[in-house]
Amino acid sequence: MSENTKSNTLKGLFWNTIDRFGNQAMVILVSVIIARIADPSAFAQYSVLLIFSTIATTFVNSGLATSLVRSKEVDQLDYSTMFCFNLTVSISLYLILFFAAPYMEQFYGIKGLALFARVLFLQIVIQSFGIVQNVKILRNFQFNLMMRSNVLAVFLSGGLTILMTYFGAPIWAMILQPVYYATFQTLFMWIWGDWKIDFTFSANSLKKHLHFSVSFMLSNLLGKALSQLYYNFNAKHFTETVAGYYYNGNKWGETPGMLMSSIVQGTTLSTLAPIQDQSARFLNACRKTMSSLVFVLFPVNMLAICVGEPAFRYFLTEKWMPSVVPFQWLCFVGIFIAMTDLNVNFLNIKGKSKFSLILEIIKFGASIITYFLTYKHGIMMIIYGQLVIRVICYIIASAMSGKVYGYLILNQLKDIIPSLLISVFAAGIAYLPLYYHWVDHDLLLLIIQTSIFAVLYIGINHVLKNETWLEILGLVKKKITK
């Protein structure tokens, strides 16, 4: 990896980490407050709408944003064409969903769902106004502006959500939170971005970027819709309470992996695109990126599994304890999701969005079949089925990476296994205080388990002189010195 690419990547990782962790800290706080006040059934009601907003948002993006970020040259006409297209699509989709809302309410038998849907789906139109600014910021490596916009948006929207929850409207707080967030984020993008609104449209520009983005959009759509489909199927086949337990278990279980994955992918999409045609440098950069991801991904997920029981009991209260075991298994599932997504990200940077689409079609079809083979046996069998599918998808994605740019699965395992083994060992030792009931107070137990895990994981990596750890340590020392 060249010094320029390495510098941009490290800078991106630094600002993206602050962005995502600041964002996630507020999301966790809001989610904990809502979970302590609301019943599990409220989460089930909210979750059935997520598939519609997810699908609509994916169509609005259409993969054009990713196409523009990875393109070597982009002009004003490309930006204005993307803006016009996204705005037209978002308004059209909102109108379709607006008039379809009463039928959603009738299908699910949830009173008031139509109004909830019409308000929640406003985020689709609002987000379309900020996508071009987002692309320009990424292309210019202005990760600090991205961080500033996202963190301020999540804190302001989170504050309003907390106020609504305390005033006795938890379901409306959940519905309005993404609308608030989209509004504030878009506003800040326009305040700090440098793109000026332009309604010029070019069919040739759209055609050029759609060549890549159609496959990307479809694969992104299938990938993002899958979790929401599970929520919808559960809402139909189980009680609202059971569906709510699964929703919270899945939401918290996916969080560690998705957080780490978003930090790395949000950086590499723009920083690795310039070297996509330089085979040796690109492969080396991909290996470094995978090593960096798993160095953080494995310990975060394994620690989450280790402390799941006292964390749920202390922060979410006893009523959410049925979500603990699903959460722990879904943390494990999240590891394979993150590693698969990173492989897909590399393929997209190389312009191979069709490979991503093939993988998503396989995953989507296999997941639906597996669901209907397992749901009669309960929630846990559904989760076991998810794990099998995710492992298979990772193997397929790594095989595709090996074929396209030479990152073979054996090389990936060499980069992955050291962090995995150290994380498993540290988690095993940190689990002992819980297993033997050495501490009765949940918060104190959390602190002890986390401390044991952190000391072991960092200490072993330091003794073994892990390259990723030494680079992180060097970067921190450099920042402190400055």
C-alpha positions in Angstrom: 0.0 0.0 0.0 1.6 3.3 -1.1 2.1 6.1 1.5 -0.6 8.3 -0.1 -3.2 5.5 -0.1 -2.1 4.4 3.4 -2.4 8.0 4.7 -5.9 8.5 3.2 -7.0 5.1 4.5 -5.7 5.8 8.0 -7.2 9.2 8.0 -10.5 7.7 6.8 -10.4 5.0 9.4 -9.7 7.6 12.2 -12.6 9.9 11.2 -15.0 7.0 10.4 -14.3 5.4 13.7 -15.2 8.6 15.6 -18.2 8.9 13.4 -19.5 5.4 13.8 -18.7 5.1 17.5 -20.2 8.5 18.3 -23.2 7.6 16.2 -23.6 4.2 17.8 -23.2 5.5 21.3 -26.3 7.7 20.9 -28.2 4.9 19.1 -27.5 2.5 22.0 -28.5 5.1 24.5 -31.8 5.8 22.7 -32.5 2.1 22.1 -31.8 1.2 25.8 -34.2 3.9 27.0 -37.0 2.8 24.6 -36.4 -0.8 25.4 -36.8 -0.1 29.2 -40.1 1.7 28.6 -41.7 0.0 25.6 -43.2 -3.5 25.4 -41.6 -6.1 23.1 -44.8 -5.9 21.0 -44.0 -2.2 20.1 -40.8 -3.3 18.5 -42.6 -6.0 16.5 -45.0 -3.3 15.1 -42.1 -1.1 14.1 -40.1 -3.9 12.6 -42.7 -4.8 10.0 -42.3 -1.4 8.3 -38.5 -1.7 8.0 -38.6 -3.8 4.8 -40.6 -1.2 2.9 -38.3 1.7 3.9 -35.2 -0.4 3.3 -36.4 -1.4 -0.2 -37.4 2.2 -1.1 -34.1 3.7 0.2 -32.1 1.2 -1.8 -34.0 2.1 -5.0 -33.4 5.8 -4.3 -29.7 5.2 -4.1 -29.8 2.8 -7.0 -26.1 2.2 -6.6 -25.4 5.5 -8.4 -23.6 6.8 -5.3 -21.3 3.9 -5.2 -20.7 4.1 -8.9 -19.8 7.8 -8.6 -17.4 7.2 -5.7 -15.5 4.4 -7.4 -15.3 6.2 -10.8 -12.0 7.7 -11.7 -13.5 10.8 -13.3 -16.8 12.5 -12.3 -18.1 15.9 -13.6 -20.9 18.3 -12.7 -23.2 16.6 -15.2 -22.9 13.3 -13.4 -23.8 14.9 -10.1 -26.8 16.8 -11.4 -28.1 13.7 -13.3 -27.8 11.6 -10.1 -29.6 14.3 -8.1 -32.5 14.5 -10.6 -32.9 10.8 -10.9 -32.8 10.1 -7.1 -35.3 12.9 -6.4 -37.7 11.6 -9.0 -37.5 8.0 -7.8 -37.8 9.0 -4.1 -41.0 11.1 -4.7 -42.5 8.4 -6.8 -41.8 5.6 -4.3 -43.1 7.7 -1.4 -46.4 8.3 -3.2 -46.7 4.5 -4.0 -46.1 3.6 -0.3 -48.4 6.4 0.9 -51.4 5.0 -0.9 -50.3 1.4 -0.1 -50.2 2.1 3.7 -53.8 1.2 4.5 -53.3 -2.2 2.8 -50.2 -2.8 5.0 -52.3 -2.1 8.1 -55.0 -4.5 6.9 -52.5 -7.2 6.1 -50.7 -7.2 9.4 -53.8 -6.4 11.5 -52.0 -3.6 13.5 -54.1 -0.6 14.3 -52.6 2.7 13.3 -49.9 1.1 11.1 -50.9 3.2 8.0 -50.2 6.5 9.8 -46.9 5.1 11.2 -45.9 4.1 7.7 -46.7 7.4 6.0 -44.6 9.3 8.5 -41.7 6.9 8.6 -41.4 6.8 4.8 -40.8 10.6 4.7 -37.1 9.8 5.3 -36.9 8.4 1.7 -37.6 11.8 0.1 -35.4 13.7 2.6 -32.4 11.4 2.1 -32.5 11.9 -1.6 -31.5 15.5 -1.2 -28.2 14.7 0.5 -26.8 11.8 -1.5 -24.8 14.0 -4.0 -23.2 16.0 -1.2 -22.3 12.7 0.5 -20.6 11.4 -2.7 -18.6 14.6 -3.2 -17.4 14.5 0.4 -16.3 10.9 0.0 -14.5 11.5 -3.3 -12.6 14.4 -1.7 -11.6 12.3 1.3 -13.3 14.9 3.6 -14.1 12.2 6.2 -14.1 14.8 9.0 -17.1 16.6 7.4 -18.9 13.3 7.1 -18.2 12.6 10.8 -19.4 16.0 11.9 -22.7 15.8 9.9 -23.5 12.2 11.1 -22.6 12.7 14.8 -24.5 16.0 15.1 -27.5 14.5 13.3 -27.6 11.4 15.5 -27.3 13.4 18.7 -30.0 15.9 17.8 -32.4 13.2 16.5 -31.6 11.0 19.5 -32.3 13.9 21.9 -35.7 14.5 20.4 -36.4 10.7 20.5 -35.5 10.5 24.2 -37.8 13.4 25.0 -40.7 11.7 23.1 -40.1 8.4 24.9 -40.2 10.1 28.3 -43.4 11.9 27.4 -45.0 8.5 26.8 -44.8 8.0 23.1 -42.2 5.2 22.5 -43.7 3.9 19.3 -43.8 7.4 17.8 -40.2 7.9 19.0 -39.1 4.9 17.0 -41.0 6.0 13.9 -39.7 9.6 14.0 -36.1 8.9 14.9 -35.0 8.0 11.3 -37.0 10.9 9.9 -35.3 13.3 12.4 -31.9 11.8 11.6 -32.4 12.1 7.8 -33.5 15.7 8.2 -30.5 16.9 10.3 -28.0 14.9 8.3 -29.2 16.3 5.0 -29.3 19.9 6.4 -25.6 19.6 7.6 -24.5 18.1 4.3 -25.9 21.2 2.5 -24.4 23.6 5.0 -20.8 22.1 4.8 -20.9 20.6 1.3 -19.8 22.5 -1.8 -22.2 21.1 -4.5 -24.7 23.7 -5.8 -28.1 22.4 -6.8 -28.5 21.8 -10.5 -31.4 20.2 -12.4 -29.4 19.4 -15.6 -30.0 15.8 -16.7 -28.1 13.6 -19.1 -29.4 10.2 -20.3 -25.9 9.2 -21.3 -24.5 9.9 -17.9 -27.3 7.9 -16.3 -26.7 5.0 -18.7 -23.0 5.0 -18.0 -23.4 4.7 -14.2 -26.4 2.4 -14.4 -24.2 -0.2 -16.1 -22.5 -0.8 -12.7 -25.2 0.3 -10.4 -28.1 -1.9 -11.5 -26.4 -5.1 -10.4 -25.1 -3.3 -7.2 -28.6 -2.0 -6.4 -30.2 -5.4 -6.8 -27.6 -7.1 -4.7 -27.8 -4.4 -2.1 -31.6 -4.6 -2.1 -31.6 -8.4 -1.5 -28.9 -8.1 1.2 -30.6 -5.3 3.2 -34.2 -6.7 2.8 -33.3 -10.1 4.2 -33.2 -9.1 7.9 -36.5 -7.2 7.4 -38.1 -10.2 5.8 -37.2 -12.2 8.9 -39.0 -9.6 11.0 -42.1 -9.7 8.8 -42.2 -13.5 8.7 -41.8 -13.7 12.5 -44.6 -11.1 12.9 -46.9 -13.4 10.9 -45.9 -16.8 12.4 -45.2 -15.9 16.1 -46.8 -13.7 18.7 -45.8 -10.0 18.8 -43.9 -10.6 22.0 -41.8 -13.4 20.5 -41.2 -11.4 17.4 -40.1 -8.4 19.5 -37.6 -10.6 21.4 -36.1 -11.7 18.1 -36.0 -8.1 16.8 -34.0 -6.9 19.7 -31.7 -9.9 19.8 -31.0 -9.5 16.1 -30.7 -5.7 16.3 -28.1 -5.9 19.1 -26.5 -9.1 17.6 -25.8 -7.4 14.3 -24.6 -4.2 15.8 -20.9 -5.1 16.6 -20.2 -6.7 13.2 -22.1 -4.0 11.2 -20.3 -1.2 13.1 -16.9 -2.6 12.4 -17.8 -3.4 8.8 -19.2 0.1 8.1 -16.1 1.8 9.4 -13.8 -0.2 7.1 -16.1 -0.3 4.1 -16.9 3.4 4.4 -13.2 4.2 4.1 -12.0 1.7 1.6 -14.6 2.3 -1.1 -13.0 5.7 -1.8 -9.4 5.1 -0.8 -8.9 1.8 -2.7 -10.8 2.8 -5.8 -7.8 4.8 -7.3 -5.6 1.6 -7.2 -8.2 -0.9 -8.4 -6.2 -1.5 -11.6 -2.9 -2.1 -9.8 -3.2 -5.8 -9.0 -0.4 -6.3 -6.5 -1.0 -3.1 -4.6 -4.8 -3.7 -4.5 -4.3 -7.3 -3.2 -1.9 -6.1 -0.6 -4.3 -3.3 0.5 -7.2 -5.8 0.7 -5.2 -8.2 2.9 -4.3 -5.3 5.2 -7.9 -4.2 5.3 -9.2 -7.7 6.2 -6.5 -8.0 8.9 -7.6 -4.7 10.4 -11.3 -5.6 10.3 -10.9 -8.9 12.0 -8.5 -7.5 14.6 -11.4 -5.4 15.9 -14.3 -7.5 14.7 -13.5 -10.7 16.6 -12.8 -9.2 20.0 -15.9 -6.9 19.9 -18.2 -9.8 18.9 -16.7 -12.3 21.3 -16.8 -9.9 24.2 -20.4 -9.1 23.4 -21.2 -12.8 23.5 -19.3 -13.1 26.8 -21.1 -10.2 28.6 -24.5 -10.6 26.9 -26.4 -11.9 30.0 -25.3 -9.3 32.6 -25.5 -6.5 29.9 -29.1 -7.3 29.0 -30.2 -7.7 32.6 -28.6 -4.5 33.8 -29.3 -2.1 30.9 -32.5 -3.5 29.3 -34.0 -5.1 32.5 -35.2 -8.6 33.2 -38.1 -8.5 30.7 -35.6 -8.8 27.8 -33.7 -11.8 29.1 -35.4 -14.1 26.5 -33.4 -12.1 23.8 -30.0 -13.0 25.3 -29.4 -16.4 23.7 -30.6 -15.2 20.2 -28.4 -12.2 20.6 -25.3 -14.3 21.4 -25.8 -16.6 18.4 -26.6 -13.6 16.1 -23.3 -12.0 17.2 -21.6 -15.1 15.9 -23.6 -14.8 12.7 -22.6 -11.2 12.4 -18.9 -12.1 12.2 -19.5 -14.0 8.9 -21.8 -11.2 7.6 -19.0 -8.6 8.1 -16.3 -10.7 6.5 -18.6 -11.5 3.5 -19.6 -7.9 3.1 -15.9 -6.9 3.0 -15.2 -9.3 0.2 -18.3 -8.0 -1.6 -17.0 -4.5 -1.1 -13.6 -5.4 -2.7 -15.5 -7.0 -5.7 -17.6 -3.8 -6.1 -14.4 -1.6 -6.1 -13.1 -3.8 -8.9 -16.3 -3.2 -10.8 -17.6 -6.8 -10.4 -21.0 -5.9 -9.1 -22.5 -8.9 -11.0 -20.5 -11.3 -8.8 -22.1 -9.5 -5.8 -25.6 -10.0 -7.3 -25.0 -13.7 -7.9 -24.0 -14.1 -4.3 -27.0 -12.2 -3.0 -29.4 -14.2 -5.1 -27.9 -17.4 -3.7 -28.1 -16.1 -0.1 -31.6 -14.7 -0.5 -33.0 -17.9 -2.0 -31.3 -20.2 0.4 -32.3 -18.1 3.4 -36.0 -18.1 2.4 -36.0 -21.8 1.9 -34.2 -22.4 5.2 -36.6 -20.2 7.0 -39.7 -22.1 5.9 -37.9 -25.4 6.8 -37.0 -24.2 10.3 -39.7 -21.8 11.6 -42.0 -24.5 12.8 -39.3 -25.6 15.2 -38.9 -22.2 16.9 -36.8 -19.0 16.8 -33.5 -20.8 17.7 -33.8 -23.2 14.7 -34.3 -20.1 12.5 -31.1 -18.6 13.9 -29.1 -21.9 13.4 -30.3 -21.8 9.8 -29.1 -18.3 9.4 -25.6 -19.3 10.7 -25.3 -22.1 8.2 -26.3 -19.8 5.3 -23.9 -17.1 6.4 -20.9 -19.5 6.6 -21.7 -20.8 3.1 -22.0 -17.3 1.8 -18.6 -16.3 3.2 -17.0 -19.3 1.5 -18.5 -18.4 -1.8 -17.6 -14.7 -1.5 -14.0 -15.5 -0.6 -13.9 -17.9 -3.6 -15.1 -15.1 -5.8 -12.4 -12.8 -4.4 -9.8 -15.4 -5.2 -11.0 -15.6 -8.8 -11.2 -11.9 -9.4 -8.1 -10.4 -7.8 -6.3 -13.3 -6.1 -7.3 -13.1 -2.5 -7.6 -16.8 -2.0 -9.6 -18.3 0.9 -6.4 -19.9 2.4 -4.7 -16.4 2.5 -7.8 -15.0 4.1 -7.7 -17.7 6.8 -4.1 -16.9 7.4 -5.1 -13.2 8.0 -8.1 -14.2 10.1 -7.1 -17.1 12.4 -4.7 -15.3 14.7 -7.2 -12.7 15.8 -9.9 -15.4 16.1 -7.9 -17.7 18.3 -6.8 -14.8 20.7 -10.4 -13.5 20.9 -11.8 -17.0 21.7 -9.1 -17.5 24.4 -9.7 -14.1 26.0 -13.5 -14.6 25.9 -13.1 -18.0 27.6 -11.1 -16.6 30.5 -13.4 -13.5 30.8 -16.5 -15.8 31.0 -15.3 -17.5 34.1 -16.5 -14.9 36.6 -20.0 -15.2 35.2 -19.9 -19.0 34.9 -18.8 -19.5 38.5 -21.0 -16.6 39.9 -18.0 -14.9 41.5 -19.8 -11.5 41.4 -23.5 -10.8 42.0 -23.8 -7.2 40.8 -24.3 -7.1 37.0 -22.5 -3.8 36.4 -19.5 -4.8 38.4 -19.5 -8.1 36.6 -19.5 -6.3 33.2 -16.5 -4.2 34.2 -14.5 -7.2 35.5 -15.3 -9.3 32.4 -14.5 -6.5 30.0 -11.2 -5.6 31.8 -10.0 -9.3 31.8 -10.8 -9.6 28.1 -9.1 -6.3 27.1 -5.9 -7.0 29.1 -5.6 -10.5 27.6 -6.4 -9.5 24.1 -4.1 -6.5 24.0 -1.4 -8.1 26.0 -1.2 -11.2 23.8 -1.1 -9.2 20.6 1.6 -7.0 22.1 3.7 -9.9 23.1 3.3 -11.5 19.7 4.0 -8.2 18.0 0.9 -8.3 15.9 1.4 -5.9 12.9 -2.1 -4.4 13.1 -1.8 -3.7 16.8 1.7 -2.1 16.4 0.4 0.2 13.6 -2.6 1.2 15.8 -0.2 1.8 18.7 2.1 3.9 16.5 -0.8 5.9 15.2 -2.0 6.7 18.7 1.5 7.7 19.9 1.8 9.9 16.9 -1.5 11.6 17.6 -0.6 12.1 21.3 2.8 13.6 20.3 1.2 16.0 18.0 
